Amino acid sequence: MGRIFGTDGVRGVAGRELTAQLAMELAMAAVPVLADRAGRPQRPGRPVAVIGRDSRASGDFLEAAVVAGLASAGVDVLRLGVIPTPGVAYLTGALQADFGVVLSASHNPASDNGIKFFGPGGVKLPDETEDEIEALLRATPPDKTRVQDAAAEPVAFGRVTDAYSKHEVYLDHLLATLPVAADGRPPLQGLRVVVDCAHGAAYSIGPRALRRAGAEVIAIGAAPDGENINAGVGSTHLDAVAAAVAEHGADAGLAFDGDADRCLAVDADGAPLDGDQILTVLASQLKRSGQLAGDAVVVTVMSNLGFHDAMRDAGITVVQTPVGDKYVYAAMRDGGYVLGGEQSGHIIQMGHATTGDGVLTGLHLLAAVNSSGVPVSAAAKAMTRYPQVLINVRGDKVRAMADPALERAVSAAEVAVGTKGRVLLRPSGTEPAIRVMVEARESELAERVAAQLAEAVRLAMA
C-alpha cells in the first residue's frame, strides 16, 4: 500500500477505498499525534476536536465513524455539521480546539469523499505529521474489537456535542474582515450577484454572507440532496453561473466548489476569472494600500505566465511553490507574506484565514471592484492570460514518470514552445493520473504540443 495521504488529506470512493473502518481507525491514529499537548499550554479536561463536512450522503456514515473513533480515544467532539472547510479551520482556532477534522472530497463527484485534519490554530498538517499518523494507523493491531482487561485502567471516553450554532461565529468573522466605507455603506451595496454554491458546503453561508455585505443575491446550486454536489454546477462548471448572470442581468457571478475553499468568478458578460486573475485584483489593491507584505504574492508552479507578467508590471514579486495549498501556506508563513493562492481559486488571505476560503475570496474580490467603481471585467483585464492547455491522463503515474522516453518528450515540448511558453508534467497527488500543462502565446501551438505530450504519457503508461 502506498502513502494514503495525498496533497489534500485522504481521499477515495466512499464505502470502497474510504470505508467506515478506515475512517474510525484513522481518527484513532490521529489522536496521539494531534492531541499530544506536550509543549503546549496546559488546559484542564479532555482534548477537544471540531468536525465538519460537506453535503455528500456518505458524510453521514463517515462522520459517525470519525466521531466514534475520536470519542472512544477520549476526545471531546464538537460536531459542526455541513460547513465550508475553511469554517472548520477558523473554528478550530476560534474555539481553541486541539485539532479539526473535515469530511470532504472538494470538487470531486458525490461518490468520493475524504478526510483531512487541521492542527492547532486551524493550520493544515505538514507531511511529517501526516506520516506520523499514517505510521500509527499501520502499526495498530488488526483486532479493534478486543475486550479490555478488567484490571486495566478504565477508558476516559469523550463527549459529543452538536455545535451548529458556531456557524454564526464563522459568518461574523467573514464579514468583519471587509473594509468599512467612509459613509458607512455596506461594502457590496449596489451589486447584483449570482452565487453558485455547487450544492455543497456553502449552500447557506455563502448567500447569507453576500446579502449581509449588502449585495442583491441570486443563489443557484443551493439545494443539496446528498448526490448532486458539483454535478454540473460550481467552480468546475462555470457555464451554470455565467448563464444565470445573463438571465438576471447581474454584475458578476461567484462559483464555489463542494467544500467552498475555492472561488472562481465571471463578469457581467459571463467571461470567467480564474484564481490568477482574482489574485491580480487582490494583490494590486493591497499594494496600492500599502498592505502587501514584502510586495510579494505566493503562487504555485501552475500559475499562468500572464500572471507573472502582470505582477512584474505592478512591481510585485512572485514566490513559487509546488502544487498544493499547504505549500503555499508554508511559504507565506515562513516569508511573512499575506496573500497567496492557486489558479484553481484556492486563495489564502493570511490576515483572515489559514487556508483557502471561497466565501472570503468572493467577498473581498467584489468589495475591491465595488470600491474602485469599475466592473469586474475591467479589473480582470489587469492580467492577460497566456493560452494554457491542461490534460489529465489517467494510468500508472509512477511507471510513466520513470520512463526515459517521456523525459525526452518533455524536452522536445519545451523546445517547441520556446522561451515564451512553458511545459509542466506533474503526477496527481489525489488520483492515479498525470497532469499535462502547456502554455504558449498561440493557442494552436499550446493545444498541439499538449496533445503530443499527453500521447507520450499514455505510451509511457502502457
VOPAGU-2260 file (C-alpha; in pm, 1 decimal, decimal comma):
REM VOPAGU-2260
SITE   aa  ch    i         X         Y         Z
SITE  MET   A    0       0,0       0,0       0,0
SITE  GLY   A    1     135,7     344,5     -92,5
SITE  ARG   A    2     106,6     658,2     116,6
SITE  ILE   A    3    -261,7     712,7     189,8
SITE  PHE   A    4    -229,7    1090,2     242,0
SITE  GLY   A    5    -236,7    1283,3     -85,3
SITE  THR   A    6    -188,4    1654,9    -143,6
SITE  ASP   A    7    -507,5    1729,0      48,1
SITE  GLY   A    8    -583,2    1456,7     300,3
SITE  VAL   A    9    -705,6    1101,1     242,7
SITE  ARG   A   10    -946,9    1053,0     -46,1
SITE  GLY   A   11   -1123,6     769,4    -220,9
SITE  VAL   A   12   -1456,5     629,3    -329,9
SITE  ALA   A   13   -1674,6     625,7     -19,8
SITE  GLY   A   14   -1750,3     274,7     102,5
SITE  ARG   A   15   -1480,4     127,7    -119,7
SITE  GLU   A   16   -1136,9     283,0     -62,4
SITE  LEU   A   17   -1267,5     509,9     212,7
SITE  THR   A   18   -1461,2     280,3     445,6
SITE  ALA   A   19   -1614,6     342,4     786,1
SITE  GLN   A   20   -1349,0     119,3     939,8
SITE  LEU   A   21   -1065,5     316,7     783,6
SITE  ALA   A   22   -1226,4     644,1     892,0
SITE  MET   A   23   -1256,0     528,1    1252,4
SITE  GLU   A   24    -904,5     384,8    1262,5
SITE  LEU   A   25    -757,0     696,7    1101,9
SITE  ALA   A   26    -930,0     913,5    1362,7
SITE  MET   A   27    -796,4     695,5    1644,7
SITE  ALA   A   28    -444,9     705,6    1498,5
SITE  ALA   A   29    -459,6    1085,7    1478,1
SITE  VAL   A   30    -536,1    1133,5    1846,4
SITE  PRO   A   31    -190,6    1051,2    1993,1
SITE  VAL   A   32     -30,7    1282,8    1735,8
SITE  LEU   A   33    -271,1    1578,1    1733,8
SITE  ALA   A   34    -393,7    1570,3    2094,4
SITE  ASP   A   35     -43,5    1543,0    2243,1
SITE  ARG   A   36     -20,5    1859,3    2447,9
SITE  ALA   A   37     346,0    1830,1    2533,4
SITE  GLY   A   38     498,2    2171,7    2492,8
SITE  ARG   A   39     159,2    2340,5    2461,0
SITE  PRO   A   40     -21,5    2548,8    2723,8
SITE  GLN   A   41    -198,8    2307,0    2952,0
SITE  ARG   A   42    -575,4    2315,8    2970,5
SITE  PRO   A   43    -781,7    2108,4    3210,0
SITE  GLY   A   44   -1007,8    1837,8    3075,4
SITE  ARG   A   45   -1001,1    1615,0    2773,4
SITE  PRO   A   46    -867,0    1710,0    2430,4
SITE  VAL   A   47   -1120,6    1879,1    2200,5
SITE  ALA   A   48   -1174,2    1834,9    1826,7
SITE  VAL   A   49   -1417,6    2005,7    1589,4
SITE  ILE   A   50   -1554,3    1814,9    1290,6
SITE  GLY   A   51   -1739,8    1940,7     984,8
SITE  ARG   A   52   -1835,5    1800,6     645,9
SITE  ASP   A   53   -1977,3    1885,1     307,1
SITE  SER   A   54   -2316,5    1773,4     178,2
SITE  ARG   A   55   -2231,1    1425,5      41,3
SITE  ALA   A   56   -2459,3    1143,7     151,5
SITE  SER   A   57   -2153,9     942,4     257,5
SITE  GLY   A   58   -2066,6    1217,7     502,3
SITE  ASP   A   59   -2326,7    1080,2     742,8
SITE  PHE   A   60   -2165,9     741,3     799,4
SITE  LEU   A   61   -1809,0     869,7     773,2
SITE  GLU   A   62   -1879,6    1142,1    1027,7
SITE  ALA   A   63   -2028,3     882,4    1263,6
SITE  ALA   A   64   -1717,7     665,6    1222,4
SITE  VAL   A   65   -1472,6     951,1    1284,7
SITE  VAL   A   66   -1670,2    1075,4    1583,6
SITE  ALA   A   67   -1678,4     722,2    1726,4
SITE  GLY   A   68   -1303,2     687,8    1682,8
SITE  LEU   A   69   -1229,2    1021,7    1847,4
SITE  ALA   A   70   -1470,8     980,0    2138,7
SITE  SER   A   71   -1353,5     625,4    2205,4
SITE  ALA   A   72    -998,8     762,5    2230,0
SITE  GLY   A   73   -1100,6    1018,0    2491,4
SITE  VAL   A   74   -1155,2    1326,3    2274,7
SITE  ASP   A   75   -1449,2    1562,8    2320,0
SITE  VAL   A   76   -1604,8    1629,3    1979,8
SITE  LEU   A   77   -1785,2    1944,6    1865,5
SITE  ARG   A   78   -1995,4    1846,3    1564,0
SITE  LEU   A   79   -2042,1    2137,0    1319,8
SITE  GLY   A   80   -2245,6    1957,6    1052,2
SITE  VAL   A   81   -2238,6    2085,6     693,0
SITE  ILE   A   82   -2000,0    2380,8     682,0
SITE  PRO   A   83   -1723,9    2503,1     446,3
SITE  THR   A   84   -1380,4    2353,7     504,5
SITE  PRO   A   85   -1235,4    2697,6     592,0
SITE  GLY   A   86   -1511,6    2732,5     850,5
SITE  VAL   A   87   -1374,1    2424,9    1027,0
SITE  ALA   A   88   -1023,1    2570,5    1003,9
SITE  TYR   A   89   -1134,0    2903,2    1151,8
SITE  LEU   A   90   -1339,6    2747,2    1429,7
SITE  THR   A   91   -1055,1    2511,1    1522,5
SITE  GLY   A   92    -864,4    2822,2    1625,0
SITE  ALA   A   93   -1155,4    3035,2    1746,8
SITE  LEU   A   94   -1285,4    2760,7    1976,2
SITE  GLN   A   95    -930,0    2671,0    2089,6
SITE  ALA   A   96    -973,0    2310,2    1983,1
SITE  ASP   A   97    -672,3    2079,8    1976,8
SITE  PHE   A   98    -743,5    1990,1    1615,0
SITE  GLY   A   99   -1009,8    1987,3    1345,4
SITE  VAL   A  100   -1138,6    1723,3    1103,0
SITE  VAL   A  101   -1309,9    1777,3     766,6
SITE  LEU   A  102   -1500,3    1517,9     565,0
SITE  SER   A  103   -1499,0    1631,8     204,2
SITE  ALA   A  104   -1370,6    1547,1    -141,5
SITE  SER   A  105   -1383,4    1911,8    -250,5
SITE  HIS   A  106   -1459,5    1934,2    -626,4
SITE  ASN   A  107   -1474,0    1554,6    -678,3
SITE  PRO   A  108   -1803,9    1379,2    -764,8
SITE  ALA   A  109   -2051,6    1271,9    -497,8
SITE  SER   A  110   -1925,6     913,7    -495,1
SITE  ASP   A  111   -1592,8    1027,0    -349,2
SITE  ASN   A  112   -1515,5    1156,4      -3,2
SITE  GLY   A  113   -1210,3    1244,8     200,6
SITE  ILE   A  114   -1071,1    1310,0     545,5
SITE  LYS   A  115    -828,3    1587,3     631,1
SITE  PHE   A  116    -703,1    1732,9     954,3
SITE  PHE   A  117    -621,3    2078,2    1085,0
SITE  GLY   A  118    -374,0    2126,2    1366,1
SITE  PRO   A  119    -398,7    2382,1    1649,1
SITE  GLY   A  120    -496,3    2722,8    1517,4
SITE  GLY   A  121    -660,4    2568,3    1211,0
SITE  VAL   A  122    -349,7    2506,0    1000,2
SITE  LYS   A  123    -310,9    2212,2     762,1
SITE  LEU   A  124     -71,1    1941,8     869,4
SITE  PRO   A  125     282,0    1921,2     730,4
SITE  ASP   A  126     377,3    1600,0     551,3
SITE  GLU   A  127     580,6    1485,8     851,0
SITE  THR   A  128     278,1    1497,7    1082,6
SITE  GLU   A  129      64,2    1308,0     832,8
SITE  ASP   A  130     340,6    1047,9     814,2
SITE  GLU   A  131     325,2    1008,2    1194,6
SITE  ILE   A  132     -49,1     946,8    1179,8
SITE  GLU   A  133     -10,7     700,5     895,4
SITE  ALA   A  134     264,4     511,6    1079,2
SITE  LEU   A  135      36,7     469,4    1381,9
SITE  LEU   A  136    -250,4     361,3    1157,0
SITE  ARG   A  137     -39,0      85,9    1004,0
SITE  ALA   A  138     103,2     -21,5    1340,8
SITE  THR   A  139    -236,5     -60,3    1510,1
SITE  PRO   A  140    -322,7    -424,9    1588,0
SITE  PRO   A  141    -586,5    -559,3    1347,3
SITE  ASP   A  142    -825,0    -671,3    1621,9
SITE  LYS   A  143   -1001,4    -344,9    1709,0
SITE  THR   A  144   -1280,3    -519,3    1898,4
SITE  ARG   A  145   -1071,7    -690,1    2164,9
SITE  VAL   A  146   -1221,4    -674,6    2515,4
SITE  GLN   A  147   -1031,9    -458,2    2760,2
SITE  ASP   A  148    -870,2    -635,2    3054,1
SITE  ALA   A  149   -1097,0    -586,3    3355,9
SITE  ALA   A  150    -793,5    -494,4    3565,7
SITE  ALA   A  151    -674,4    -227,8    3323,7
SITE  GLU   A  152    -731,1     143,4    3379,1
SITE  PRO   A  153   -1081,8     247,6    3262,4
SITE  VAL   A  154   -1102,6     435,5    2932,2
SITE  ALA   A  155   -1193,4     808,2    2958,5
SITE  PHE   A  156   -1442,7     842,0    2676,9
SITE  GLY   A  157   -1500,5    1176,5    2508,9
SITE  ARG   A  158   -1832,8    1358,3    2485,7
SITE  VAL   A  159   -2005,6    1453,4    2158,7
SITE  THR   A  160   -2185,0    1788,2    2129,5
SITE  ASP   A  161   -2373,1    1941,6    1838,2
SITE  ALA   A  162   -2226,9    2288,0    1776,7
SITE  TYR   A  163   -2419,5    2405,1    1471,2
SITE  SER   A  164   -2471,6    2749,3    1626,6
SITE  LYS   A  165   -2099,6    2815,2    1579,1
SITE  HIS   A  166   -2169,9    2874,1    1209,8
SITE  GLU   A  167   -2267,4    3226,4    1314,4
SITE  VAL   A  168   -1924,7    3280,1    1469,7
SITE  TYR   A  169   -1764,0    3196,9    1136,0
SITE  LEU   A  170   -2009,8    3411,9     941,9
SITE  ASP   A  171   -1947,0    3710,0    1170,7
SITE  HIS   A  172   -1573,2    3662,5    1116,5
SITE  LEU   A  173   -1609,6    3671,5     738,1
SITE  LEU   A  174   -1799,9    3997,7     746,1
SITE  ALA   A  175   -1562,7    4156,3     998,0
SITE  THR   A  176   -1274,0    4119,8     750,7
SITE  LEU   A  177   -1432,3    4359,1     498,8
SITE  PRO   A  178   -1331,7    4726,7     485,7
SITE  VAL   A  179   -1581,8    4975,7     622,3
SITE  ALA   A  180   -1685,3    5253,2     381,4
SITE  ALA   A  181   -1631,5    5609,3     498,3
SITE  ASP   A  182   -2003,5    5680,6     466,3
SITE  GLY   A  183   -2096,7    5359,5     646,6
SITE  ARG   A  184   -2247,4    5188,8     341,8
SITE  PRO   A  185   -2222,7    4809,3     319,5
SITE  PRO   A  186   -1920,0    4715,6     104,9
SITE  LEU   A  187   -2123,0    4532,2    -160,4
SITE  GLN   A  188   -2415,1    4773,8    -177,9
SITE  GLY   A  189   -2538,2    4828,2    -532,6
SITE  LEU   A  190   -2415,0    4494,7    -666,8
SITE  ARG   A  191   -2639,0    4223,7    -805,2
SITE  VAL   A  192   -2452,9    3893,9    -773,0
SITE  VAL   A  193   -2522,5    3533,4    -870,7
SITE  VAL   A  194   -2359,8    3280,8    -638,6
SITE  ASP   A  195   -2324,6    2914,3    -735,3
SITE  CYS   A  196   -2279,5    2702,7    -423,1
SITE  ALA   A  197   -2220,4    2371,4    -608,8
SITE  HIS   A  198   -2494,0    2209,9    -393,6
SITE  GLY   A  199   -2214,9    2191,2    -138,3
SITE  ALA   A  200   -2097,5    2311,5     197,8
SITE  ALA   A  201   -2158,7    2683,9     134,9
SITE  TYR   A  202   -2519,9    2645,5      22,8
SITE  SER   A  203   -2639,5    2850,1     322,3
SITE  ILE   A  204   -2340,9    3051,8     446,9
SITE  GLY   A  205   -2236,4    3176,7     100,7
SITE  PRO   A  206   -2558,6    3359,2       6,2
SITE  ARG   A  207   -2609,1    3481,9     364,1
SITE  ALA   A  208   -2262,0    3636,7     377,3
SITE  LEU   A  209   -2308,6    3819,7      47,5
SITE  ARG   A  210   -2650,5    3952,0     147,6
SITE  ARG   A  211   -2524,9    4074,5     483,1
SITE  ALA   A  212   -2243,0    4252,1     298,7
SITE  GLY   A  213   -2504,0    4447,7     104,6
SITE  ALA   A  214   -2538,3    4263,3    -227,1
SITE  GLU   A  215   -2856,0    4160,0    -401,9
SITE  VAL   A  216   -2807,1    3784,2    -431,1
SITE  ILE   A  217   -2940,8    3518,7    -666,4
SITE  ALA   A  218   -2834,2    3175,9    -537,9
SITE  ILE   A  219   -2806,2    2867,6    -758,3
SITE  GLY   A  220   -2666,3    2526,1    -674,5
SITE  ALA   A  221   -2802,2    2579,7    -324,5
SITE  ALA   A  222   -3025,3    2273,2    -279,5
SITE  PRO   A  223   -2801,8    1980,2    -181,5
SITE  ASP   A  224   -2960,2    1635,7    -174,4
SITE  GLY   A  225   -2650,4    1433,0     -91,3
SITE  GLU   A  226   -2595,9    1319,4    -450,4
SITE  ASN   A  227   -2584,8    1639,9    -656,3
SITE  ILE   A  228   -2271,8    1808,0    -516,7
SITE  ASN   A  229   -2061,9    1954,2    -803,7
SITE  ALA   A  230   -2298,6    1796,1   -1057,6
SITE  GLY   A  231   -2299,1    2046,3   -1345,1
SITE  VAL   A  232   -2256,2    2338,8   -1107,4
SITE  GLY   A  233   -1986,6    2507,7    -903,7
SITE  SER   A  234   -1634,3    2622,6    -982,2
SITE  THR   A  235   -1570,5    2330,0   -1217,8
SITE  HIS   A  236   -1877,9    2415,1   -1430,7
SITE  LEU   A  237   -1877,8    2791,9   -1482,5
SITE  ASP   A  238   -2136,5    2772,6   -1762,6
SITE  ALA   A  239   -2409,4    2748,5   -1499,0
SITE  VAL   A  240   -2320,8    3069,5   -1318,7
SITE  ALA   A  241   -2249,5    3250,5   -1647,1
SITE  ALA   A  242   -2597,2    3161,2   -1776,0
SITE  ALA   A  243   -2759,1    3280,0   -1452,1
SITE  VAL   A  244   -2567,8    3609,7   -1464,9
SITE  ALA   A  245   -2702,0    3671,3   -1816,1
SITE  GLU   A  246   -3055,8    3570,1   -1717,7
SITE  HIS   A  247   -3069,8    3802,3   -1417,2
SITE  GLY   A  248   -2862,9    4089,3   -1555,4
SITE  ALA   A  249   -2618,3    4054,3   -1268,2
SITE  ASP   A  250   -2294,5    4248,1   -1227,0
SITE  ALA   A  251   -2092,6    3936,1   -1154,3
SITE  GLY   A  252   -2110,6    3571,9   -1054,7
SITE  LEU   A  253   -1919,3    3369,5    -798,1
SITE  ALA   A  254   -1878,4    2992,0    -801,2
SITE  PHE   A  255   -1757,9    2778,6    -511,4
SITE  ASP   A  256   -1650,6    2415,6    -514,2
SITE  GLY   A  257   -1807,0    2145,3    -297,3
SITE  ASP   A  258   -1631,8    2237,3      26,0
SITE  ALA   A  259   -1608,4    2611,3     -55,3
SITE  ASP   A  260   -1234,9    2650,4     -13,5
SITE  ARG   A  261   -1218,6    2773,4    -374,7
SITE  CYS   A  262   -1384,7    3059,9    -558,0
SITE  LEU   A  263   -1388,8    3145,6    -927,5
SITE  ALA   A  264   -1587,9    3425,5   -1086,4
SITE  VAL   A  265   -1748,7    3550,2   -1406,1
SITE  ASP   A  266   -1807,4    3909,2   -1513,5
SITE  ALA   A  267   -2133,9    4060,8   -1636,2
SITE  ASP   A  268   -2075,8    3912,4   -1981,8
SITE  GLY   A  269   -2010,5    3565,2   -1842,8
SITE  ALA   A  270   -1635,7    3577,0   -1910,6
SITE  PRO   A  271   -1452,3    3369,4   -1647,2
SITE  LEU   A  272   -1196,7    3490,1   -1392,9
SITE  ASP   A  273    -964,4    3222,2   -1259,8
SITE  GLY   A  274    -757,1    3228,9    -943,6
SITE  ASP   A  275    -467,2    3407,5   -1111,2
SITE  GLN   A  276    -691,7    3692,4   -1222,5
SITE  ILE   A  277    -855,7    3717,3    -880,5
SITE  LEU   A  278    -511,8    3723,5    -717,6
SITE  THR   A  279    -410,4    4002,4    -956,4
SITE  VAL   A  280    -702,2    4215,7    -836,7
SITE  LEU   A  281    -640,1    4144,8    -468,0
SITE  ALA   A  282    -261,3    4184,4    -486,4
SITE  SER   A  283    -283,1    4512,2    -676,7
SITE  GLN   A  284    -529,0    4659,0    -427,7
SITE  LEU   A  285    -319,1    4550,0    -128,1
SITE  LYS   A  286      -7,5    4703,7    -283,1
SITE  ARG   A  287    -185,2    5034,1    -351,9
SITE  SER   A  288    -297,3    5047,7      11,9
SITE  GLY   A  289      47,3    4954,2     144,7
SITE  GLN   A  290     -79,3    4628,1     295,3
SITE  LEU   A  291     102,0    4377,9      71,3
SITE  ALA   A  292     379,1    4246,6     296,2
SITE  GLY   A  293     712,0    4233,1     115,4
SITE  ASP   A  294     534,1    4349,5    -201,4
SITE  ALA   A  295     508,1    3979,5    -282,3
SITE  VAL   A  296     247,5    3714,7    -356,8
SITE  VAL   A  297     287,7    3335,6    -330,3
SITE  VAL   A  298     160,8    3103,0    -605,0
SITE  THR   A  299     225,0    2750,8    -731,9
SITE  VAL   A  300     411,1    2643,9   -1042,7
SITE  MET   A  301      73,4    2615,8   -1221,2
SITE  SER   A  302      13,5    2993,0   -1228,6
SITE  ASN   A  303     -18,3    3141,2   -1575,2
SITE  LEU   A  304     274,2    3325,8   -1731,3
SITE  GLY   A  305      41,0    3619,1   -1780,6
SITE  PHE   A  306      11,8    3646,4   -1403,3
SITE  HIS   A  307     389,3    3672,7   -1374,3
SITE  ASP   A  308     388,6    3948,9   -1637,2
SITE  ALA   A  309     114,3    4141,0   -1455,6
SITE  MET   A  310     291,3    4115,7   -1122,6
SITE  ARG   A  311     620,9    4229,9   -1273,6
SITE  ASP   A  312     447,0    4532,8   -1425,7
SITE  ALA   A  313     291,2    4613,0   -1087,0
SITE  GLY   A  314     624,4    4585,1    -905,0
SITE  ILE   A  315     515,5    4275,2    -713,8
SITE  THR   A  316     747,6    3980,4    -653,1
SITE  VAL   A  317     615,5    3629,6    -726,5
SITE  VAL   A  318     720,7    3345,4    -492,7
SITE  GLN   A  319     659,2    2995,6    -635,4
SITE  THR   A  320     583,5    2667,5    -455,7
SITE  PRO   A  321     488,4    2311,2    -554,1
SITE  VAL   A  322     119,6    2244,6    -622,2
SITE  GLY   A  323     -86,6    2226,6    -302,9
SITE  ASP   A  324    -229,5    2495,4     -81,1
SITE  LYS   A  325     -38,7    2369,7     222,5
SITE  TYR   A  326     284,8    2450,2      40,8
SITE  VAL   A  327     154,0    2796,0     -41,6
SITE  TYR   A  328      63,8    2842,8     324,9
SITE  ALA   A  329     406,7    2725,3     441,5
SITE  ALA   A  330     584,5    2972,4     211,3
SITE  MET   A  331     356,4    3253,5     326,9
SITE  ARG   A  332     416,0    3169,8     691,6
SITE  ASP   A  333     792,2    3139,7     651,7
SITE  GLY   A  334     823,6    3457,8     444,2
SITE  GLY   A  335     570,9    3666,2     634,7
SITE  TYR   A  336     353,6    3715,4     324,0
SITE  VAL   A  337     -18,8    3792,9     340,5
SITE  LEU   A  338    -153,7    3678,6       3,9
SITE  GLY   A  339    -112,8    3360,6    -196,3
SITE  GLY   A  340    -307,4    3101,6    -385,8
SITE  GLU   A  341    -366,2    2877,0    -681,1
SITE  GLN   A  342    -510,4    2914,9   -1027,9
SITE  SER   A  343    -797,6    2690,4    -914,8
SITE  GLY   A  344    -929,4    2973,6    -697,8
SITE  HIS   A  345    -783,9    2838,9    -373,6
SITE  ILE   A  346    -667,7    3172,9    -230,1
SITE  ILE   A  347    -522,8    3235,6     116,1
SITE  GLN   A  348    -551,0    3575,8     283,1
SITE  MET   A  349    -322,0    3520,9     578,3
SITE  GLY   A  350    -454,7    3808,4     785,1
SITE  HIS   A  351    -800,2    3649,7     783,2
SITE  ALA   A  352    -759,9    3274,4     725,7
SITE  THR   A  353    -514,2    2986,6     747,6
SITE  THR   A  354    -641,1    2813,4     435,6
SITE  GLY   A  355    -821,9    2892,5     113,5
SITE  ASP   A  356   -1168,9    3033,3     175,5
SITE  GLY   A  357   -1401,3    3069,0    -121,5
SITE  VAL   A  358   -1661,3    3285,7      52,0
SITE  LEU   A  359   -1391,3    3515,0     192,6
SITE  THR   A  360   -1228,5    3541,6    -151,0
SITE  GLY   A  361   -1558,5    3627,3    -319,3
SITE  LEU   A  362   -1639,6    3892,7     -61,4
SITE  HIS   A  363   -1301,3    4062,8     -99,3
SITE  LEU   A  364   -1299,2    4043,9    -478,8
SITE  LEU   A  365   -1639,2    4211,8    -501,5
SITE  ALA   A  366   -1551,5    4467,2    -233,3
SITE  ALA   A  367   -1234,8    4559,9    -424,4
SITE  VAL   A  368   -1410,8    4620,2    -756,6
SITE  ASN   A  369   -1708,2    4792,7    -591,4
SITE  SER   A  370   -1488,1    5037,1    -403,8
SITE  SER   A  371   -1291,8    5120,2    -720,1
SITE  GLY   A  372   -1607,2    5183,5    -919,0
SITE  VAL   A  373   -1505,3    4961,5   -1210,0
SITE  PRO   A  374   -1681,6    4649,3   -1336,4
SITE  VAL   A  375   -1536,3    4305,1   -1275,9
SITE  SER   A  376   -1447,3    4279,1   -1644,8
SITE  ALA   A  377   -1222,6    4586,7   -1624,1
SITE  ALA   A  378   -1046,0    4453,2   -1315,1
SITE  ALA   A  379    -983,7    4121,3   -1488,8
SITE  LYS   A  380    -805,9    4295,2   -1776,6
SITE  ALA   A  381    -519,9    4385,1   -1542,8
SITE  MET   A  382    -386,6    4042,0   -1640,7
SITE  THR   A  383    -362,5    3892,4   -1988,7
SITE  ARG   A  384    -378,9    3513,0   -1980,3
SITE  TYR   A  385    -147,3    3310,5   -2197,6
SITE  PRO   A  386    -331,1    3023,6   -2373,3
SITE  GLN   A  387    -296,6    2729,2   -2136,9
SITE  VAL   A  388    -395,7    2369,5   -2207,3
SITE  LEU   A  389    -443,6    2120,6   -1924,5
SITE  ILE   A  390    -487,7    1747,5   -1989,6
SITE  ASN   A  391    -529,2    1475,5   -1727,3
SITE  VAL   A  392    -400,9    1135,3   -1836,3
SITE  ARG   A  393    -513,4     850,5   -1610,8
SITE  GLY   A  394    -296,0     544,6   -1553,2
SITE  ASP   A  395      19,3     424,6   -1379,9
SITE  LYS   A  396     180,0     758,1   -1296,5
SITE  VAL   A  397     481,5     601,2   -1120,5
SITE  ARG   A  398     571,1     387,8   -1422,5
SITE  ALA   A  399     525,6     676,8   -1663,5
SITE  MET   A  400     740,8     923,3   -1471,0
SITE  ALA   A  401    1027,9     671,5   -1468,8
SITE  ASP   A  402    1023,8     626,1   -1848,7
SITE  PRO   A  403    1324,0     793,2   -2022,5
SITE  ALA   A  404    1117,4     828,6   -2340,5
SITE  LEU   A  405     875,5    1057,3   -2156,0
SITE  GLU   A  406    1162,9    1272,2   -2034,4
SITE  ARG   A  407    1276,3    1314,9   -2394,9
SITE  ALA   A  408     919,9    1406,4   -2498,2
SITE  VAL   A  409     909,3    1678,8   -2233,6
SITE  SER   A  410    1240,2    1822,8   -2360,7
SITE  ALA   A  411    1102,8    1829,3   -2715,1
SITE  ALA   A  412     786,4    2005,4   -2595,7
SITE  GLU   A  413     993,5    2271,5   -2419,1
SITE  VAL   A  414    1184,9    2338,0   -2740,1
SITE  ALA   A  415     857,9    2365,8   -2932,5
SITE  VAL   A  416     704,8    2636,9   -2708,3
SITE  GLY   A  417    1033,2    2826,3   -2674,0
SITE  THR   A  418    1116,0    3096,0   -2420,2
SITE  LYS   A  419     767,3    3247,7   -2441,2
SITE  GLY   A  420     596,0    2930,2   -2326,6
SITE  ARG   A  421     609,3    2669,0   -2054,4
SITE  VAL   A  422     565,1    2292,6   -2010,2
SITE  LEU   A  423     480,9    2120,0   -1684,0
SITE  LEU   A  424     426,5    1749,4   -1618,0
SITE  ARG   A  425     300,9    1664,4   -1268,8
SITE  PRO   A  426     177,7    1341,0   -1106,3
SITE  SER   A  427    -153,7    1398,1    -932,9
SITE  GLY   A  428    -145,0    1385,5    -556,3
SITE  THR   A  429    -508,0    1271,3    -527,9
SITE  GLU   A  430    -568,6    1023,4    -811,6
SITE  PRO   A  431    -383,7     785,9   -1048,9
SITE  ALA   A  432    -313,4    1044,1   -1317,6
SITE  ILE   A  433     -52,0    1276,2   -1461,5
SITE  ARG   A  434    -135,8    1641,7   -1525,5
SITE  VAL   A  435      -2,4    1781,3   -1852,3
SITE  MET   A  436      14,9    2161,3   -1875,0
SITE  VAL   A  437     138,4    2359,1   -2174,9
SITE  GLU   A  438     139,3    2738,3   -2215,7
SITE  ALA   A  439     225,8    2932,3   -2530,2
SITE  ARG   A  440     147,5    3268,6   -2684,4
SITE  GLU   A  441     -62,6    3097,9   -2954,8
SITE  SER   A  442    -346,5    2866,9   -2852,2
SITE  GLU   A  443    -295,3    2643,5   -3156,1
SITE  LEU   A  444      65,9    2578,0   -3054,9
SITE  ALA   A  445     -31,9    2508,9   -2692,8
SITE  GLU   A  446    -302,7    2263,0   -2797,9
SITE  ARG   A  447     -77,7    2078,9   -3043,5
SITE  VAL   A  448     214,5    2041,6   -2803,2
SITE  ALA   A  449     -14,3    1938,7   -2514,9
SITE  ALA   A  450    -180,8    1671,0   -2729,2
SITE  GLN   A  451     158,1    1533,4   -2835,0
SITE  LEU   A  452     284,6    1527,3   -2476,9
SITE  ALA   A  453     -35,1    1363,4   -2348,6
SITE  GLU   A  454       6,7    1087,5   -2606,9
SITE  ALA   A  455     366,6    1037,6   -2488,9
SITE  VAL   A  456     235,9     999,0   -2134,5
SITE  ARG   A  457     -16,9     735,3   -2247,8
SITE  LEU   A  458     256,6     539,7   -2422,1
SITE  ALA   A  459     473,1     556,1   -2109,7
SITE  MET   A  460     181,8     419,3   -1904,4
SITE  ALA   A  461     116,2     129,7   -2143,0
